[in-house]
Amino acid sequence: MRTTSRQPRSEGKTKEAKSGDAVVHLATVADAMHALLVKRADELAGCIEVSPEAVGLAAIVDAIEAHEEKRWPLGKTAARPARLGAPASR
């Protein structure tokens, strides 16, 4: 019986294209998490200042701001969604 060594079949994408797909996927996941954090921050807005909710809100706001600084380093652009509950820019 003859055995042959088989190499994985190329899927037709270059290494760079696969890396690009991964970056797009990660950005999509990060943006979805950002949207959930903004939604939760909006729900906690107006909570009592000295409460566990206020501590959670502060942590969420820190996470949102850190994400936005990395994701949109130029600030608000057409590609950057407006924050939920934030006043519209004029």
C-alpha positions in Angstrom: 0.0 0.0 0.0 1.3 3.3 -1.0 0.9 6.4 1.2 1.3 9.9 0.0 1.9 13.0 1.9 -0.9 15.5 1.2 -0.4 19.2 1.8 -3.4 21.4 2.7 -5.1 22.7 -0.4 -4.7 26.5 -0.9 -7.9 28.4 -0.5 -6.8 30.8 -3.2 -6.1 33.7 -0.7 -2.7 35.1 0.0 -1.4 35.4 3.5 -2.0 39.2 3.3 -5.6 38.7 2.3 -6.2 36.3 5.1 -4.7 38.8 7.6 -6.9 41.5 6.2 -10.0 39.3 6.7 -8.9 38.8 10.3 -8.5 42.5 10.9 -12.0 43.2 9.4 -13.5 40.5 11.6 -11.8 41.8 14.7 -12.9 45.4 14.0 -16.5 44.1 13.4 -16.5 42.3 16.8 -14.9 45.3 18.6 -17.5 47.6 17.1 -20.3 45.3 18.2 -18.9 45.3 21.7 -18.6 49.1 21.6 -22.3 49.3 20.7 -23.2 47.1 23.6 -21.1 49.1 26.0 -22.6 52.4 24.8 -26.1 50.9 25.2 -25.3 49.8 28.8 -23.8 53.2 29.6 -27.0 54.9 28.4 -29.0 52.5 30.6 -26.9 53.5 33.7 -26.8 57.2 32.9 -28.5 59.1 35.7 -27.8 56.5 38.4 -27.0 57.6 41.9 -23.5 58.9 42.1 -22.5 56.8 45.1 -23.7 53.3 44.0 -22.3 50.1 42.5 -24.0 51.2 39.2 -21.9 54.4 39.2 -18.8 52.4 39.6 -19.8 50.2 36.8 -20.7 53.2 34.6 -17.3 54.7 35.2 -15.5 51.5 34.1 -17.7 51.2 31.0 -17.0 54.9 30.1 -13.3 54.2 30.5 -13.6 51.2 28.2 -15.6 53.1 25.6 -13.2 56.0 25.6 -10.2 53.8 25.2 -11.8 51.9 22.3 -12.8 55.1 20.6 -9.3 56.6 20.9 -7.8 53.5 19.2 -10.6 52.9 16.7 -11.1 56.5 15.6 -7.8 58.3 16.4 -8.9 61.3 14.2 -12.0 61.8 16.3 -15.5 62.0 14.9 -15.7 61.2 11.2 -18.4 60.0 8.8 -17.3 56.4 9.4 -17.6 56.8 13.2 -21.1 56.4 14.6 -22.5 59.0 16.9 -22.7 57.9 20.5 -26.2 56.8 21.6 -27.8 59.4 23.7 -25.2 62.0 22.8 -26.4 65.3 21.3 -26.0 65.5 17.5 -23.1 67.7 16.2 -24.0 70.8 14.3 
